């Protein structure tokens, strides 16, 4: 049922590796899978697991605190009007948007002192993803991009000008979740959409800060991107998501919907 990859810097016993989208284009279900993974890591059912997938449908992913802003209802309606499903994630940060032209990675680990490694993980994985992009010939830099969506000190950009990779974390009892979004394409579609969403929420944003791998390296394909990411984790032979995680995710999906807003 599971595939494992050899020992890494994070786990000498191996890590479960999953790939592929679930939920038939249900963005809330995709987020619920990450939620389920970190819950199972917290309980010790999973020691460490990595999931990589290409989203099946476009979404705008809000942070929990965004839902309390006066313009949230309008932002949700704007997302739906543009054909994007509005969902709410477990990890922190401000709104992000992506289409099927993206790669998402969720990494969880059972770790007793999870809060103490928060900054170290941001630095370690940020450097790893910057190195991956450099192998594609991109002038990848780590740090906040002026006017970027979901601002963060550990964003990975091209030339410090356009954001390509965003990272976020959630720490729970005895476990952590590290999530990564790589925008591969459709940046021209995302720019005006995010501009509307951020305007409704009264948050600063510059559409010009949105970039993509395909804009930087035309012709770069998903198979190459995914293979290089798995190589960076020393991963091999990923398998579909296991049934236990899928069942738990199904029970959590409602927590990630913005369905109460019309």
DRENMAR-124310 format. One record per residue: x, y, z of N, C-alpha, C, O in turn; residue in one letter. Coordinates in steps of 0.1 Angstrom, whole numbers. Layout:
# DRENMAR-124310
SEMI    n.xx    n.yy    n.zz   ca.xx   ca.yy   ca.zz    c.xx    c.yy    c.zz    o.xx    o.yy    o.zz   rest
SEMI       X       Y       Z       X       Y       Z       X       Y       Z       X       Y       Z      A
...
***
This chain:
# DRENMAR-124310
SEMI    n.xx    n.yy    n.zz   ca.xx   ca.yy   ca.zz    c.xx    c.yy    c.zz    o.xx    o.yy    o.zz   rest
SEMI       8     -12       0       0       0       0       9      13       0       5      23      -6      X
SEMI      20      12       7      29      24       8      41      22       0      46      10      -2      X
SEMI      47      33      -4      61      33     -10      70      40       0      65      49       7      X
SEMI      82      35       1      91      42      11     103      47       3     107      42      -7      X
SEMI     110      57       9     122      61       3     134      59      13     131      59      25      X
SEMI     146      59       8     157      56      17     159      67      28     153      77      27      X
SEMI     168      64      37     170      74      48     174      88      43     181      89      32      X
SEMI     170      98      50     172     112      46     178     119      58     181     113      68      X
SEMI     181     132      57     186     139      68     176     140      79     179     144      90      X
SEMI     163     137      76     153     139      86     148     126      93     142     126     104      X
SEMI     151     114      86     145     102      92     154      90      87     155      88      75      X
SEMI     160      83      96     169      72      93     161      60      90     167      50      85      X
SEMI     148      59      92     140      47      91     132      47      78     126      37      75      X
SEMI     132      58      70     124      59      58     111      66      60     107      69      71      X
SEMI     106      71      49      94      79      49      84      74      39      87      70      28      X
SEMI      71      75      43      60      71      34      59      82      23      60      94      26      X
SEMI      58      78      10      57      87      -1      44      85      -8      41      74     -13      X
SEMI      36      96     -10      24      95     -17      24     105     -29      31     115     -28      X
SEMI      16     102     -39      15     111     -50       1     110     -56      -6     100     -55      X
SEMI      -2     121     -64     -15     121     -71     -26     128     -63     -26     129     -51      X
SEMI     -35     135     -71     -46     143     -66     -57     133     -61     -57     121     -65      X
SEMI     -65     138     -52     -77     130     -47     -89     139     -48     -88     151     -50      X
SEMI    -101     133     -46    -113     141     -44    -119     146     -57    -129     154     -57      X
SEMI    -113     142     -69    -120     146     -81    -121     161     -84    -131     166     -89      X
SEMI    -111     169     -80    -111     183     -81    -117     191     -70    -119     203     -71      X
SEMI    -119     184     -58    -124     190     -46    -112     196     -39    -105     189     -32      X
SEMI    -111     209     -39     -99     216     -33     -99     214     -18     -89     213     -12      X
SEMI    -111     214     -12    -112     213       3    -107     199       7    -100     197      17      X
SEMI    -110     189      -1    -105     175       2     -90     175       1     -83     168       9      X
SEMI     -84     182      -9     -69     182     -10     -63     187       3     -53     182       8      X
SEMI     -69     198       8     -63     204      20     -66     195      32     -58     194      41      X
SEMI     -77     188      32     -81     179      43     -71     168      44     -68     162      55      X
SEMI     -65     164      33     -55     153      33     -43     157      41     -38     149      49      X
SEMI     -38     169      39     -27     174      47     -31     175      61     -22     172      70      X
SEMI     -43     179      64     -48     180      78     -48     166      84     -43     164      95      X
SEMI     -53     156      77     -53     142      81     -39     137      84     -36     130      93      X
SEMI     -30     140      74     -16     135      76     -10     140      89      -3     133      96      X
SEMI     -12     153      92      -5     158     104     -12     153     116      -5     152     127      X
SEMI     -25     151     116     -32     144     127     -26     130     130     -24     127     141      X
SEMI     -24     123     119     -19     109     121      -5     109     125       0     100     133      X
SEMI       3     120     121      17     121     126      17     125     141      25     120     148      X
SEMI       7     133     145       6     137     159       4     125     168       9     124     179      X
SEMI      -5     116     163      -9     105     171       2      94     171       1      84     178      X
SEMI      12      95     161      22      85     160      19      74     150      26      65     148      X
SEMI       7      75     143       3      65     133      12      67     121      16      57     114      X
SEMI      17      79     118      27      81     107      39      87     114      38      97     122      X
SEMI      51      81     111      63      87     117      67      99     108      70     110     113      X
SEMI      67      97      95      70     108      85      64     104      72      64      92      68      X
SEMI      59     114      65      52     111      52      54     124      43      54     135      48      X
SEMI      55     121      30      56     131      20      45     129      10      44     118       5      X
SEMI      38     139       6      29     138      -5      31     149     -15      33     161     -12      X
SEMI      32     145     -28      33     155     -39      22     153     -49      19     142     -53      X
SEMI      16     164     -53       5     162     -63       3     175     -71       8     186     -68      X
SEMI      -3     173     -82      -7     184     -91     -22     186     -89     -30     177     -92      X
SEMI     -27     198     -85     -41     201     -82     -49     198     -95     -45     200    -106      X
SEMI     -61     193     -92     -70     189    -103     -79     201    -108     -85     201    -118      X
SEMI     -80     212     -99     -89     223    -103     -84     235     -96     -76     235     -86      X
SEMI     -88     247    -101     -83     260     -96     -89     263     -82    -101     261     -80      X
SEMI     -81     268     -73     -86     272     -60     -79     285     -55     -69     289     -60      X
SEMI     -87     292     -47     -81     303     -39     -81     298     -24     -91     294     -19      X
SEMI     -69     297     -18     -67     292      -5     -65     303       5     -55     311       4      X
SEMI     -75     305      14     -74     315      24     -68     310      37     -69     298      40      X
SEMI     -62     319      45     -58     315      58     -69     317      68     -79     324      65      X
SEMI     -69     311      80     -80     312      89     -82     326      93     -94     330      95      X
SEMI     -72     334      95     -74     348      99     -81     357      88     -87     367      91      X
SEMI     -79     353      76     -86     360      65    -101     359      66    -108     368      62      X
SEMI    -106     348      72    -120     346      73    -127     356      82    -139     357      82      X
SEMI    -119     363      90    -124     372     100    -124     387      95    -128     396     101      X
SEMI    -118     389      83    -117     402      77    -130     407      71    -138     398      66      X
SEMI    -134     420      72    -147     425      67    -149     421      52    -161     419      48      X
SEMI    -139     421      44    -140     418      30    -140     404      26    -139     401      14      X
SEMI    -140     394      35    -139     380      32    -150     375      23    -147     368      13      X
SEMI    -162     379      26    -174     374      18    -172     379       3    -174     371      -6      X
SEMI    -168     391       2    -166     396     -12    -155     389     -19    -155     387     -31      X
SEMI    -144     386     -12    -133     379     -17    -136     365     -22    -132     361     -33      X
SEMI    -145     359     -14    -149     345     -18    -158     346     -30    -156     338     -39      X
SEMI    -167     356     -31    -175     357     -43    -167     360     -55    -169     355     -66      X
SEMI    -156     368     -53    -148     371     -65    -140     359     -70    -139     357     -82      X
SEMI    -136     350     -60    -129     338     -64    -139     329     -72    -135     324     -83      X
SEMI    -151     327     -67    -160     319     -74    -164     324     -88    -166     316     -97      X
SEMI    -166     337     -89    -169     343    -102    -158     340    -112    -161     339    -124      X
SEMI    -146     340    -107    -135     337    -117    -133     322    -119    -124     318    -127      X
SEMI    -141     314    -113    -140     299    -115    -131     292    -106    -126     281    -109      X
SEMI    -127     298     -95    -118     292     -85    -126     289     -72    -134     296     -68      X
SEMI    -124     277     -67    -130     272     -55    -124     279     -43    -111     278     -42      X
SEMI    -131     286     -34    -125     292     -22    -125     281     -11    -135     275      -8      X
SEMI    -113     279      -5    -111     270       5    -102     276      16     -96     287      14      X
SEMI    -102     270      28     -95     275      39     -85     265      44     -88     254      47      X
SEMI     -72     269      45     -62     259      49     -59     259      64     -63     268      71      X
SEMI     -51     249      68     -48     247      82     -35     255      85     -34     261      96      X
SEMI     -26     256      76     -13     263      79     -16     278      78     -27     283      73      X
SEMI      -7     286      83      -9     301      84      -7     308      70      -5     301      60      X
SEMI      -7     321      71      -5     329      59     -17     335      53     -28     333      57      X
SEMI     -15     343      43     -25     350      36     -29     343      23     -24     332      20      X
SEMI     -39     348      15     -44     340       4     -34     337      -7     -25     345     -10      X
SEMI     -35     325     -12     -28     321     -24     -38     315     -34     -49     312     -30      X
SEMI     -34     315     -47     -43     309     -57     -34     301     -66     -22     304     -69      X
SEMI     -40     290     -72     -33     282     -81     -43     274     -89     -54     272     -85      X
SEMI     -38     269    -101     -46     261    -110     -40     247    -110     -31     244    -102      X
SEMI     -43     240    -121     -37     227    -123     -22     229    -127     -15     219    -127      X
SEMI     -19     241    -130      -5     244    -134       3     247    -122       9     258    -120      X
SEMI       4     238    -112      11     240    -100      15     226     -94       9     216     -99      X
SEMI      24     226     -85      27     214     -77      27     217     -63      32     227     -58      X
SEMI      20     209     -55      19     210     -41      26     199     -33      24     187     -37      X
SEMI      33     202     -23      40     192     -15      36     194      -1      38     205       5      X
SEMI      32     183       6      29     183      20      38     173      27      39     161      23      X
SEMI      45     177      37      55     169      44      51     169      59      51     180      65      X
SEMI      49     158      65      46     157      79      56     148      87      62     139      81      X
SEMI      58     151     100      67     143     108      62     143     122      58     153     128      X
SEMI      63     131     128      61     130     143      73     134     150      84     128     148      X
SEMI      72     144     158      84     150     164      80     156     177      72     166     178      X
SEMI      86     152     188      81     156     202      84     171     204      75     178     210      X
SEMI      95     177     199      98     191     201      96     199     188     104     206     184      X
SEMI      85     196     182      82     202     168      83     217     168      89     223     159      X
SEMI      78     225     178      79     239     178      93     245     177      95     255     171      X
SEMI     102     238     183     116     243     184     123     243     170     133     250     168      X
SEMI     118     235     161     125     234     148     119     243     137     122     242     125      X
SEMI     109     251     141     101     259     131     110     267     122     109     265     109      X
SEMI     119     275     127     127     284     119     137     276     111     140     279      99      X
SEMI     142     265     117     152     257     110     146     250      98     152     249      87      X
SEMI     134     246      99     127     239      88     125     249      77     127     246      65      X
SEMI     120     261      80     119     272      70     132     274      62     132     275      50      X
SEMI     143     275      69     156     278      63     160     266      54     165     267      43      X
SEMI     159     254      60     164     242      54     157     239      41     163     236      31      X
SEMI     143     239      42     136     235      30     136     247      20     135     244       8      X
SEMI     136     259      24     137     270      15     150     269       7     149     271      -5      X
SEMI     161     266      13     173     264       6     173     252      -4     178     253     -15      X
SEMI     166     241       1     165     230      -8     157     233     -21     161     229     -32      X
SEMI     146     240     -19     138     244     -31     145     254     -40     144     254     -52      X
SEMI     152     263     -34     160     273     -42     171     265     -50     173     269     -62      X
SEMI     177     255     -44     187     247     -51     181     240     -63     186     239     -74      X
SEMI     168     235     -61     161     228     -72     159     237     -84     161     234     -95      X
SEMI     154     249     -80     152     259     -91     165     263     -98     165     266    -110      X
SEMI     175     264     -91     188     268     -97     193     257    -107     199     260    -117      X
SEMI     189     245    -104     193     234    -114     185     236    -127     190     230    -137      X
SEMI     174     243    -127     166     245    -139     171     258    -146     166     262    -156      X
SEMI     181     264    -140     187     276    -146     181     289    -141     183     300    -147      X
SEMI     173     289    -130     166     300    -125     175     307    -115     181     300    -106      X
SEMI     176     320    -115     183     328    -105     174     328     -92     168     339     -89      X
SEMI     174     317     -85     165     316     -73     171     323     -61     183     321     -58      X
SEMI     163     330     -54     167     337     -42     156     335     -31     145     333     -34      X
SEMI     161     335     -18     152     333      -7     150     346       0     160     354       3      X
SEMI     138     349       3     134     361      10     121     367       5     116     363      -5      X
SEMI     116     377      13     104     383       9     105     390      -4     115     396      -7      X
SEMI      94     390     -12      94     397     -25      85     409     -23      73     407     -18      X
SEMI      89     421     -27      80     432     -25      67     431     -32      66     427     -44      X
SEMI      56     433     -24      42     432     -29      37     418     -32      27     416     -38      X
SEMI      44     407     -27      40     394     -29      27     390     -22      23     395     -12      X
SEMI      21     379     -28       9     373     -21      15     364     -10      26     360     -11      X
SEMI       7     363       1      11     355      12      25     358      16      34     349      15      X
SEMI      28     370      20      42     374      23      49     365      33      43     361      43      X
SEMI      62     363      31      70     355      40      85     357      38      89     359      26      X
SEMI      92     356      48     107     358      48     114     347      41     125     348      37      X
SEMI     107     335      38     113     324      32     107     320      18     109     309      14      X
SEMI     101     330      12      96     328      -2     108     325     -11     119     330      -8      X
SEMI     106     317     -21     117     315     -31     112     322     -44     101     319     -49      X
SEMI     121     330     -49     117     339     -60     127     338     -71     138     332     -70      X
SEMI     124     343     -83     134     345     -94     139     360     -93     131     369     -94      X
SEMI     152     361     -90     159     374     -90     154     383     -79     157     395     -78      X
SEMI     146     378     -69     141     386     -59     129     394     -63     125     404     -56      X
SEMI     123     391     -75     113     400     -81     100     393     -83      90     399     -80      X
SEMI     100     380     -87      87     373     -88      87     360     -80      97     353     -80      X
SEMI      77     358     -72      76     347     -63      72     334     -71      63     334     -80      X
SEMI      80     323     -68      77     311     -75      73     300     -66      65     291     -69      X
SEMI      78     300     -53      76     290     -43      72     296     -30      79     305     -25      X
SEMI      61     292     -25      57     296     -11      57     285      -2      54     273      -6      X
SEMI      60     287      11      61     277      21      53     281      33      52     293      36      X
SEMI      48     271      40      40     274      53      41     262      62      44     251      57      X
SEMI      38     264      75      39     254      84      27     254      94      21     264      96      X
SEMI      24     242      99      15     241     110      21     231     120      26     220     117      X
SEMI      22     236     132      28     227     143      17     223     153       9     232     157      X
SEMI      15     210     155       6     205     165      13     197     175      25     196     175      X
SEMI       6     191     184      12     183     195      20     172     189      14     163     182      X
SEMI      33     172     191      42     161     187      43     159     172      46     148     167      X
SEMI      40     170     164      41     168     149      42     182     142      38     192     148      X
SEMI      46     181     130      46     193     122      42     190     107      44     179     103      X
SEMI      36     200     101      33     199      86      40     210      79      39     222      83      X
SEMI      47     207      69      54     217      61      48     216      47      50     206      40      X
SEMI      42     227      42      35     227      29      42     236      20      47     247      23      X
SEMI      43     232       7      50     240      -3      41     241     -16      35     231     -20      X
SEMI      40     253     -21      33     255     -34      43     260     -44      50     270     -42      X
SEMI      44     253     -55      52     258     -66      43     262     -78      35     253     -83      X
SEMI      43     274     -82      35     278     -93      43     275    -106      53     281    -109      X
SEMI      37     266    -114      44     262    -127      39     270    -138      47     273    -148      X
SEMI      26     275    -138      21     283    -149       8     290    -146       4     290    -134      X
SEMI       2     296    -156     -10     304    -154      -8     317    -145     -18     322    -139      X
SEMI       4     322    -145       6     334    -137      -2     346    -142      -6     354    -134      X
SEMI      -4     347    -155     -11     358    -161     -26     357    -156     -33     367    -156      X
SEMI     -31     345    -154     -45     343    -149     -46     346    -134     -56     351    -130      X
SEMI     -35     343    -127     -35     345    -112     -34     359    -108     -39     364     -98      X
SEMI     -27     367    -116     -24     381    -112     -37     389    -110     -38     395     -99      X
SEMI     -46     390    -120     -58     398    -117     -67     392    -107     -74     400     -99      X
SEMI     -68     379    -106     -76     373     -96     -71     376     -82     -79     381     -73      X
SEMI     -58     375     -79     -53     378     -66     -54     393     -63     -56     397     -52      X
SEMI     -53     401     -73     -55     416     -71     -69     418     -66     -70     427     -57      X
SEMI     -79     412     -71     -93     414     -67     -94     409     -52    -100     416     -44      X
SEMI     -89     397     -50     -90     391     -36     -83     400     -26     -89     402     -15      X
SEMI     -72     404     -29     -64     412     -19     -71     426     -17     -71     432      -7      X
SEMI     -77     431     -28     -83     444     -27     -96     443     -18     -98     452     -10      X
SEMI    -103     432     -19    -115     430     -11    -111     429       4    -118     433      13      X
SEMI     -99     423       6     -95     421      20     -87     432      25     -83     433      37      X
SEMI     -85     443      17     -77     455      20     -63     451      25     -58     456      35      X
SEMI     -57     442      17     -43     438      20     -34     443       9     -38     443      -3      X
SEMI     -21     446      11     -12     451       1      -9     439      -9      -7     428      -4      X
SEMI      -7     442     -21      -4     432     -31       0     439     -44      -7     449     -49      X
SEMI      10     434     -51      14     438     -64      13     427     -74      21     417     -72      X
SEMI       4     427     -84       3     416     -93      16     412    -100      17     401    -104      X
SEMI      24     422    -102      37     419    -109      46     410    -101      56     405    -107      X
SEMI      43     407     -88      51     398     -80      48     384     -83      56     375     -78      X
SEMI      38     381     -90      34     367     -93      42     361    -105      41     367    -116      X
SEMI      49     351    -103      57     345    -114      53     330    -115      45     325    -108      X
SEMI      60     323    -124      59     309    -126      71     303    -132      79     310    -138      X
SEMI      73     290    -130      84     283    -136      84     283    -151      95     285    -157      X
SEMI      72     282    -157      72     281    -171      75     295    -178      80     295    -189      X
SEMI      72     305    -171      76     319    -176      91     320    -175      97     326    -184      X
SEMI      97     315    -165     112     316    -163     119     306    -172     129     309    -178      X
SEMI     113     294    -174     120     284    -182     109     278    -191     104     267    -188      X
SEMI     107     284    -202      96     278    -211     100     264    -215     111     260    -218      X
SEMI      89     255    -215      91     241    -219      94     232    -208      94     220    -210      X
SEMI      96     237    -196      98     229    -184      85     221    -181      75     226    -179      X
SEMI      87     207    -180      75     199    -179      73     194    -165      83     194    -157      X
SEMI      61     189    -162      58     185    -148      66     173    -144      70     172    -133      X
SEMI      68     163    -153      75     151    -150      89     155    -145      94     149    -135      X
SEMI      96     164    -152     109     168    -148     109     175    -134     117     172    -126      X
SEMI      99     184    -132      98     191    -119      96     181    -108     103     182     -98      X
SEMI      86     172    -109      83     162     -99      95     153     -96      98     150     -84      X
SEMI     101     149    -106     113     140    -105     124     147     -97     130     141     -88      X
SEMI     126     159    -100     137     166     -93     134     169     -79     142     168     -70      X
SEMI     121     172     -76     117     173     -62     118     160     -54     124     160     -43      X
SEMI     114     149     -60     115     136     -53     130     133     -51     134     127     -41      X
SEMI     138     136     -61     153     134     -59     158     142     -47     167     137     -40      X
SEMI     153     154     -46     158     163     -35     155     157     -21     162     159     -11      X
SEMI     144     149     -20     140     142      -8     146     128      -8     143     121       2      X
SEMI     153     124     -18     158     111     -19     146     101     -20     147      90     -14      X
SEMI     136     105     -27     124      97     -27     123      89     -40     128      93     -50      X
SEMI     116      78     -39     114      69     -51     101      61     -50      96      59     -39      X
SEMI      95      58     -61      83      49     -61      72      54     -53      67      46     -44      X
SEMI      67      66     -55      55      71     -47      43      63     -51      42      57     -62      X
SEMI      34      61     -41      22      54     -43       9      62     -41      11      73     -35      X
SEMI      -3      58     -44     -15      66     -41     -17      66     -26     -11      59     -18      X
SEMI     -25      76     -22     -27      78      -8     -34      66      -1     -42      59      -8      X
SEMI     -30      63      11     -35      51      18     -49      54      23     -54      65      24      X
SEMI     -57      43      25     -71      44      28     -74      50      41     -83      58      43      X
SEMI     -65      48      51     -67      53      65     -67      69      64     -75      75      70      X
SEMI     -57      74      57     -55      89      56     -67      94      48     -72     105      51      X
SEMI     -71      87      38     -82      92      29     -95      93      37    -103     102      35      X
SEMI     -98      83      45    -110      82      53    -110      94      63    -120     100      65      X
SEMI     -99      96      70     -98     107      79    -100     120      72    -107     129      77      X
SEMI     -94     122      61     -95     134      53    -109     137      49    -114     148      49      X
SEMI    -117     127      45    -131     128      42    -139     134      53    -148     142      51      X
SEMI    -136     130      65    -143     135      77    -139     150      81    -146     157      88      X
SEMI    -127     154      75    -122     168      79    -125     178      68    -123     190      70      X
SEMI    -129     173      56    -130     182      44    -139     194      47    -136     205      42      X
SEMI    -150     192      54    -159     203      57    -153     215      64    -157     227      62      X
SEMI    -142     212      72    -135     223      79    -128     232      70    -124     243      74      X
SEMI    -126     228      57    -118     236      48    -126     242      37    -120     248      28      X
SEMI    -139     242      38    -148     248      28    -152     262      33    -153     265      44      X
SEMI    -154     270      23    -159     284      25    -173     284      20    -178     295      16      X
SEMI    -180     273      22    -194     271      16    -204     280      23    -215     281      18      X
SEMI    -201     285      35    -211     293      42    -213     307      36    -222     314      39      X
SEMI    -203     310      27    -204     323      21    -210     322       7    -206     313      -1      X
SEMI    -219     330       3    -226     329     -10    -222     341     -19    -226     342     -30      X
***
